[in-house]
């Protein structure tokens, strides 16, 4: 993973060399792990469940990061993390409207004479 990162950072790199320097990624899965067992059950129950797909992608992306590799699409990873946080907190996708502050709660603006004192320092 480290050599791949160094080759990507080279200024005068050759694109044909990058194909030789890319590491082959292998993900070893323990089929007896409770997470894998539960993901397998849920994916077999509903093949189009977006939450299960996100969890599987998160598992893979986290393994990449832990091994020292960089992600191809960090924004997709961040989006999956945000969706999982919303799911864990039982938040809807639609944000609730925030009540507007009443004008009475807002303090009055200072007069322009106070702001002009700073300009007079010159």
C-alpha positions, 0 to 999 in steps of 0.5 A: 500500500505504501509503494502504491501511494508513493507512485501516485505522488510522483510528478513524472510518473508513467501511466504504464508503470502505474499498472505494474505498481498497483497492489492486488487487494485481497479481502479475507472474510471470516464466514463465522464472524457474527457481522458476516453471518448477519449481513449474509442473512439480510442480503439473502432476505432482500437483495435490493436493501440499500442499508445492507449494501452500504454496510458491505461497502463500509466493511470493504472501505474500512478494510482498505483504510486499515491496510493503508490503501487510499479510497477511490471515492472518499465522498461516497464513503463519507455519504455512507457513514452519514447515512449509517449515523442517521440510521443509528440515530433514527433520523429521517432523510428530510431535515426538520424545519428549524423555527425562525428566531423572532426579531424580538430575540435578536439584539439591536445592531450597534450604531455606525458611529462605533464602527467608524471609531476603528476607521479613525485610528489611522 
